[in-house]
Amino acid sequence: MALTINLSLSIFLLFTSLATLITSSQGNYRLWQDEYPFIRRASSFSSSSSSTKSTPSNGGRKGYDYIVVGGGTAGCPLAATLSKNYSVLLLERGGVPFANINISLLANFHLTLADVSPNSPSQFFASTDGVLNARARVLGGGTSINAGFYTRASTSYVKRVGWDAKLLNESYSWVEKRIVHEPVFEPWQRAVRDGLLEVGVSPNNGFTYDHLYGTKIGGTTFDRFGRRHTAAELLAYGNPQNLDVLIHARVQKIIFDTTGKKPRAVGVLFKDENGAEHEAFISRRRKSEIVVTSGAIGSPQLLLLSGIGPKPDLEKLNISVVHDNKFVGKHMSDNPMNSIYVPFNRPVKQSLIETVGITKMGVYIEASSGYGQSPDSIHRHHGVASAEIGQLSTIPPKRRTREAIEAFKRNKKDLPHEAFHGGFILGKVAFPKSKGHLKLINTNADDNPSVTFNYFSHPEDLRRCVKGIRLVEKLVRSEPFLQFTKCDKGTVAKLLNMSVTANINMIPRHTNDTKSLKQFCKDTVITIWHYHGGCHVGQVVTEDYVVRGVHRLRVIDGSTFHESPGANPQATVMMLGRYMGVKILRDRLGRSGGL
């Protein structure tokens, strides 16, 4: 067991370690244009006519029935559904995922997140807490860059939100039919399942999409050949005669008509891949709308840039106030995660998240293992977004400049090949009570806003984390784990020490962080990309996701969630796109909704 290996290796916790084989996020146009003829580059858009598929308005100006901003996890199923009966323009700031092998292949999962080029499918950002993170910048959104785990929301969650259970189940099935699979279930994942059952996370619920207490095997968006399927493929459900999808369309703001008693959204301003500006408008027909589906970071950011948010904050940046709403960007949450690295005594095939232990103490336990790349790819430049930046943790956060990062990369040591023969046990705090906020830094829509999550600021989150780490300690000493590694009580202490020295965030370490599990939780916190909030139902949007204070504008995505649903939110976000698309159609066309 290579316990002496410096845990530079646990940069896997950010999945950004092996920056090789980076390809253009645009993919090969010829390979997918036949199946998706309605996808084109933003520069092909004509502002004067809006679209050959647009519906004439009463005033003579052409416009779409719906403009959807954000071709991600919610935006793709929503646009596909609405296009069945109405003209839809879907605007995505990134490229397509179809021919990018770093997106498509499970073995290359880590590489997309290591790509920090301007055209990368992932956009690196660090929260003010010092936790490294990434935003999707590609058609399909987070489904194009995540670990692929698929699981539904719990029935109690559905009841709290007030969703129609019948339509919800139909919407989940609509997604699952096209892009979800049963995992291959590798030996390491079997050991995780059996170990969880041995330490009391029971019953064994087998393979299921449902959220059930105990241990389960969830679905995956990777098929048995290791190829990823994303929300972008849900666009194939759409009506190509009614659907326009523009890639590399970077929306700058929503355009409002403020001449009436209440501001009315009428269009959007966006830039194409060449930097040229365009305007697209919705029809003046009743119930035409703009729907923002840009995610928990992008949606509140766009509302703020468009003049919807706290008046004092908008005025500081000289943004004209369309509607004063103090809740935009507020109460942001991220599910904090901590991890323990377990070195193996044998080669183990790569696996992403397949097994989850859903406990009643408010903690979820998951696991991953191995790498698919050759030894050559390990001794490479790992990119500014890699967790090696965590080695700068001895430098005060304000001094962690790009120059300091570059200097570190020049002087870094190669990572030992043995470091990548291991697994990771992940403990995630469910329903965190700690809240943060999002604020604009400037008025550039392409830049990241300032995001603060305030991890573990609420004592209950910290208590849950400690319980989760103690459960993980038991798990790595369980009999099924001993088939892969020998972990006694002393060994577990060493594993915790290794995890503390890992390059996983930019938070300074403390001398007692392995003796105090509370300090361990604080010092080794990372993200699992389940951040949510900023446009909450009841504060920023209504229960029908209509933005308060303005007409013809909705937000439909994870930014509206008060809690992240289930063990992983991607299934529910995709479901919500379909669910709300059907509800909108039924509102206009009657119960059948034209479907």
Number of C-alpha atoms within 10 A of each C-alpha: 16 13 15 10 14 16 22 24 26 27 23 25 27 25 20 24 29 28 24 22 14 19 19 18 26 21 17 15 13 9 11 15 13 10 12 17 13 18 22 18 18 25 18 9 18 13 13 11 14 20 21 14 19 24 22 16 16 10 9 10 16 23 28 30 27 27 27 27 28 32 33 33 33 35 36 32 32 31 34 26 27 29 24 22 19 20 27 35 28 25 31 30 29 29 27 29 29 24 18 20 22 27 31 21 17 23 19 22 25 28 24 30 30 28 28 21 15 11 18 22 34 25 23 21 18 17 18 14 17 20 23 22 21 22 20 25 28 30 33 32 32 25 27 30 26 22 22 28 26 28 27 25 21 15 13 10 15 15 11 8 13 10 14 11 12 8 16 18 13 14 23 21 13 18 20 20 10 16 18 23 19 18 22 15 17 15 13 24 23 16 21 26 27 20 24 30 19 15 16 15 22 19 14 17 16 13 16 15 21 18 23 22 18 21 29 27 26 27 25 26 27 25 19 13 9 16 15 27 25 29 27 26 21 26 26 15 16 23 20 20 16 24 27 27 24 25 25 26 29 24 22 19 20 25 20 20 14 13 8 7 7 14 17 19 22 23 23 22 16 22 18 20 16 10 13 11 17 21 18 23 28 29 25 20 15 10 16 22 26 27 26 27 30 30 32 24 24 22 27 31 28 21 22 30 23 22 23 28 25 19 18 13 16 22 12 9 13 12 17 14 19 23 19 18 18 15 18 27 28 22 20 27 29 27 25 30 26 27 27 26 26 27 23 24 15 12 12 17 14 18 24 26 21 27 27 28 29 23 18 10 13 18 24 24 27 25 23 23 25 21 23 16 16 8 12 10 15 20 15 13 17 23 23 18 24 29 29 27 23 23 20 21 19 12 15 11 15 6 10 15 12 10 10 13 18 14 11 15 16 9 8 12 10 11 17 14 14 15 20 24 21 27 26 20 21 22 28 25 27 24 18 23 21 21 18 20 18 24 22 21 12 15 19 11 17 13 13 21 20 17 21 22 24 19 25 23 15 13 12 14 22 23 17 22 30 21 18 26 25 13 18 23 21 19 25 29 19 22 17 19 20 16 13 22 18 18 23 15 11 8 16 20 15 16 21 23 17 22 25 23 18 24 26 33 28 29 22 17 16 13 9 11 18 20 12 12 19 20 18 23 27 22 22 26 27 25 21 21 18 20 22 25 30 31 33 27 22 15 17 28 20 16 15 14 21 19 25 18 16 19 18 20 24 22 28 29 28 31 29 26 21 20 24 26 23 23 27 22 23 27 30 26 27 28 27 24 26 29 25 22 25 22 18 18 21 15 13 13 13 11 12 11 17 14 12
